[in-house]
């Protein structure tokens, strides 16, 4: 295997491993925990695999040959799963709807002809999830509280109802910066392998690149 | 005449030392992620204590320090949380169990009577705090029935504390007074 391929793969894997490390750290606003580490769940993991397949089939993700290609894909799937853990709201009915929408987004990515279009579709999915997770859910949570009036515990009932939609747990503001850093590392990994190293003697014109996967038509 | 040949770009060549360092860093990062996912640390001091306990360096002091840290965290949290939030209180009892476990480790590692007595005293303090909190959980308003299961657990905590052989006298008295209060709460008609 060429050394340039090996080094490129190493750089990508390092950035994705850093994504996994930084993205898993939560800083709860309440409770005794200074921090906690959480991996992606079943939903996030499945979405990670789905998006890795979709992006690899459109040639967005570069896959070197041999065992190194398998390792790179495993890191991509894990880091993408972690990305969805950060972007999806906490468990509840809202998460169900958004996870289904994200899966539909993967189908849209597969239908794109150009790599740039596929990445743009991924960006739209990401921004949509982020707006709901970081803007809509906290606002909904802050404005849907009820007081307890003596024996009439409206507050507890409101909490139970809200948990059915989204079991939100507030976090410290710096947590968002940390999670944004994790997303930046994921994007840096994507950027690092955007122009894959070419084998010796092969030249390819720069410009709008075609997918290396099967023709969607 | 010797000719200088340069290998074509992209050809296979052995990894440079810097590349080996990169692979080693990748393995280290991956192992850190796996360790964080499995051990689920919640505090940097806790991570250091785990390392000290695992390394076997001054295990007695490491266990005592970690037990003290967890105990003081629970004391602060019990003051901060809503007394009716039983779920949160249960998570704090899990922490108290960890503190008690740490003090047991300290007892096993103690060298001499003084160190063992110090660990026992901290253990009794933890049991007393636990029993007091369980007593609060198990007793409600005058018109509410006491939760006997919780109170019996509280009584068990007191008994565990009293079973420690070398705790100071005032701690033993405190535990006995707590036990009397729990027994009264467990009796259906305390007036008899």
Interface residues (C-beta under 8 A of the other chain):
Chain A: X1 X2 X3 X4 X5 X6 X7 X10 X11 X13 X14 X17 X18 X20 X21 X24 X31 X32 X33 X34 X35 X36 X37 X39 X197 X198 X199 X200 X201
Chain B: X8 X9 X10 X11 X12 X13 X15 X19 X22 X23 X25 X26 X29 X30 X32 X33 X36 X37 X40 X41 X42 X43 X44 X73 X74 X76 X77 X88 X91 X92 X95
